[in-house]
Amino acid sequence: MLVRMTTNADEPQTRVRRRTPAGAAVLREDVTEAIRAAVFEELAAVGYARMSIEGIARRAGVGKTAVYRRWRSKLHLVLDLVSAIAVQGLPVPETGSLEGDLRLLYEVTSRALRHPVASQIIPDLQAEAARNPDIAEAMQKALREGQEGVAIKIVAAAEQRGEIRQGIDEDLALDLISGPLYWRSVVVRSPRLPKGHLASLARATTAALKAL
């Protein structure tokens, strides 16, 4: 029986029996996840401009070939990750009241934005988006879809409960719900929110939505 040494970039070389290859599209998921994690870490450490495939591969403990088998460039890699965040989205609160739903949404979003990795990556990608239209489009889609899907469901539930009138402007509602927290956390980048800020923000946003 003939034997050969494998040359799969995802695995160490081992002696195996000759068999029909499964195809280049068969990729180890654990390696893919290790690369994705390495991208987040590399972005937080050096930023998009200085990030390299070599650095990502080294941090993930794989060869460059393993990265290139999955993504053509660091741009495609980052766009893929940003798009994945939009698909995952945020959990939809179901507290039974508009103010309760908004407060829970703000608590979850605030924790995510204050995460050390996210607090480094988001401003860096936003700066890069000003120079790269592909990143700008992906960032807009990720940020908008991630918040918009949740906000629309919160508004719809409030309409059904009779807390706000039917048919309010969804775009304006999204601005009211998402804008203030992103301004404080991402634009101003306040290191710590004042005590009771999220509760006050939920109360004020609820009043604003009722006034529409």
BELBELUR-V330138 format. One line per field, one symbol per residue. psi: psi as a letter, one per 20 degrees, with the letter a starting at -180 (. if undefined). A space follows every 10 residues. Layout:
psi->???
This chain:
psi->pqrrpqkpii qqpqprqprp qiqiioqphh gghhgghhgg ghghgirghi qqhghggghi krrhhhghhh qhrhghgghg gghhhhggaq qoqmiiqghg ggggghgggg gghiphghhg gghghhghhh iohghggggg gggghghggg ghhggghhgh ijhrqqkroh ghggghghgg hhgghgghlp hpqqpjghgh ggghhghghh i.
